[in-house]
Amino acid sequence: MSVTVVGARGFVGRRLAQRLAAEGAAPWTPAKGDPDLLKRDLGVVYYCAGLTADYDRRPFDAVEAHASLISEILRAGRFDRLIYCSSSRLYDGLPQPQVDEAVSLVFDPADPRRVYDLSKALGENLTLARSGGRGVVARLSNVYDVEDGAPGFLSEWLAMAAGSRDLILESSPHVRRDYIHLEDVVSSLIAMAGGSGIYNVAAGQLTSNAEIAEAFAAEGWSVGFTGHAHPSPPPNVSAARLAGLGVKARPVKEVIRDYLRGLKA
């Protein structure tokens, strides 16, 4: 069966395409705007296109990436399975301390910063309701990696550690997030080709900056923070459905420990 990765030049899509190629799948990775995307048989489609950091500055591009293009792919219907990359940020603001994929989402359409959540939610709806039962949704948590240039707060933190043992971070020790390594995300997406519905692609546990700093300190790094805010944590998302596919994310502190020990070797 053929495989297509849409957004293969992005953070997640690039690593996914590399893994698929290494496993012999030879994925097609169309460039943005390739007209063949709507004309050829796509096989299993991994939809990894999106905007994260720039969505507020480029709201119309965010809508195009998150909803418009996926709508055209679904309308063309030339695929066997479609795995749509969404985000666990859709749970932000919910009052429940613990959530799973069945919880109802709530958005304020008057909030301009909700364009990210609303466009992702529309992409999810189209994937689940307009794919003839062939669509699956992956709600990705905070993805990080140790490669140079990897985006995201923790990725940048790890990159800084390669150059200095004394780190000062512009954040608060009290911020808590669910972190999942990029390789675990790739494993999850591949496994989801045989799944259905929505999956939280997450570790299933919130970890504070202070806890991560302790992991750094245990390996000989010093970490300080410029902020002291105590923001309300996001809901803790369940990763039970993902575990049912045989995928379990490595604890973030274990990944950090091994990475730092590699730097010292």
Protein Blocks (a to p, Z undefined) as FASTA:
>chain_A
ZZddehilbmklmmmmmmmmmnonopadddehiaklmmmcekjaddfbdcfklmmmmmml
mmmmmmmmmmmmmmnopafbdcddddfklmgopabfbdcfkbccdddfklmklmmmmmmm
mmmmmmmmmnnopaccddddddddfbehiacjklmmmmmmmmocbdcddddfkbccdddd
fklmmmmmmmmmmgghjddddehiacdfklmmmmmmmnopacddfbfcdcdddddddfkl
mmmnopacddfklmmmmmmmmmmZZ
